[in-house]
Amino acid sequence: MTHHETSGRPVPSPVAAPDTDTDLQKHCDLCGRTSFEPVGRLDRKGRELHTAVCTYCGLVAHAEIPSEAQLNEFYASDYRRQYHQEITPSDRRVMRAWQSGQRILRQLAPLIEDDHSVFEVGAGIGCTVKLFELAGYEASGIEPGGGFQDFSARRLHAKVEDRFLFDLPAEPAHDVVLLVHVIEHFRSPRAALQHIHAMLKPGGRVYVECPNLAAPFARRNKLFHFAHIHNFTPTTLIGLARRCGFELLWRFSTDDDPNLQMLLGRTDSLRQEVDPDGYLQTITALSSCSDLRYHLRWKYIATRTKKLAGYLREYLTAQQYVERLLQVCNEADTHAQVHPTGRHQREARNAA
């Protein structure tokens, strides 16, 4: 493969960053180098999308990075329609989001304090924010996607505002920040993590969940799409976190899980070194695709069977499931107007 220098026009992310278009078109967001190799020219739907890997650190990203204005417009107006075919979330999507939020709450609750404030960037439907609120935490978030944000605020009564990350002051206001399938959408994940570092109180934590580029896959042309501007392996995600003043506290996933799930801790030190094996690890992962080997894995067969059974269950039960959870949210909202503190919410939940 020949080296490719990123240049030219911009391409899209769910959060707005400082205007550094020129730098981002020339430098890797992780290590700052300018030497790249192409690893893809089409997205998962067969449309033109040039993707490149940094030949120094192994971070994979669009060969051309979109401008912040493009990204903000894309996420506010087009993202949900193009990728979810929905403006207002369906019952099935709400059910999935609620169950995902339950998993995240179970994972994090033993690792954070009862009085911690939790803030989600790119909160989507708002299920995770609401679940942390129902568990007694001070929970809120932001979501720029109109219909989903409206659902979270109006139907779930979740404290989710229609804003972008860089609209928020870089002041220490939160104990925990959640980035659930969001970091890959930023035009500069590094700028986003640096901004979040400033938003966290001393000792604050960030939970990051995103697709794992190092996980087994069938075909490389199914990996990339326009909305995912950056693609992370465990090595590149941890490396980026360390360069932005975070340390790895806990991993909830393995190297071959389809999604990375990590809890990061805020520190006062920045580690400038980059893993010298990052590029080799990325290239090895990208070269390991095999249709037959992927589909014959026992883990794939078990996961696929479970997923198909889950689809049937969703079709049969999603409407009733969502009706029940909306009732819970309405009752909690009524109760909160009488007992507005997280402590009273927790007492009410335990009493129930």
C-alpha positions, 0 to 999 in steps of 0.5 A: 500500500502506498502512503497517503497524506490526508488533505482537501475538503472536509467530511461529519460528528455528534459534537462540535469542536474548535475550528481546527480544520486545517490541522485535522486534515494534515495530522493524525488526531492521536499522534499528530503524524502525517503519514497514512495508508489507505485501508478502504475506499467504500462504506458498508453500503458500497458508497465512496468513502476513503478510510486511512490508517496512521502509519505511526500509531495505527489510528484509523479515520476518514481520509478527509475529515469533515468540518464542524459545521457539516457535522453539526448539520448532519447530526441535527438533521440527517443522522437518525433518518439515514442510519436508523430510518427514524426521527422518533424512536420506535418501541423496539429501539426504546426497548433496546436502549433501556436494556443497554442502559440497565447494563451500563448502570449495573457495570458502573454502579459498584465503581462510582459513589452514590452522590456522584453526578452523571452526565451523558454526551450524545444521550440519544433517547435518554434511557441511560440518563433516566435509569441513573436518575431513577437509581438516585444519581443526579443525571443529565445529558445532551443530544443534538438529534431533534426527535430523540432528544424530544422523546427523552425530555417529553416522554421519559422526563429525562434531563436531556438538552438539545446541545453540542459538547462544545456549547458547554463551559469547560468547567469542573461540574460532573463526576462521571461522563458517559460516551456510549457509541459517541467518541467515534463520531467526533471529528476530533476525539482528542479535542472532545476528551480534552474538553471533557477532562476540563468538565470533570471534577478532580477524580472524575471518570469517563465511561467510553463504549465504541465499536472495536476495530480489532474484533473479528469481522467477515469483510473489511468493506462492512467496517466503515461508514460515514458517521464513524469518523474514527475507528478504534482498537483497544490500543489506540483508544487507551493511547488517546485517553492517556494523551488527554489526561486519563488512565484506564481503570476498568475494562468490561470487554475483551479484545475480541468483543465487538464493542470496547467498554472502558472506564477511565479516570481523570488524572493531572498528567498527560502521557505523550508516548504512543504504543509503537506496536499500534500500527502493526496491531491495526494492520494485523486486525484489518488483515484477518478478515475471513467470511468462513472463519468469522461465520463458523466461530462458536461465539458468532453462532451463539450471539447470532442465535440469541440476537434472532431470538431477541428480535422475535421477543422485541416484535412480540413485547416491545409495545407493552415493555415501553408502555410499562417503562413510560409509566415508571418514568411518569410516576417518578416524575410526579414523585420527584416534584414532591421529593426532588432530591436523589436521596428521596428518589432512592428511598422511594425506589427501595421502598417499592 
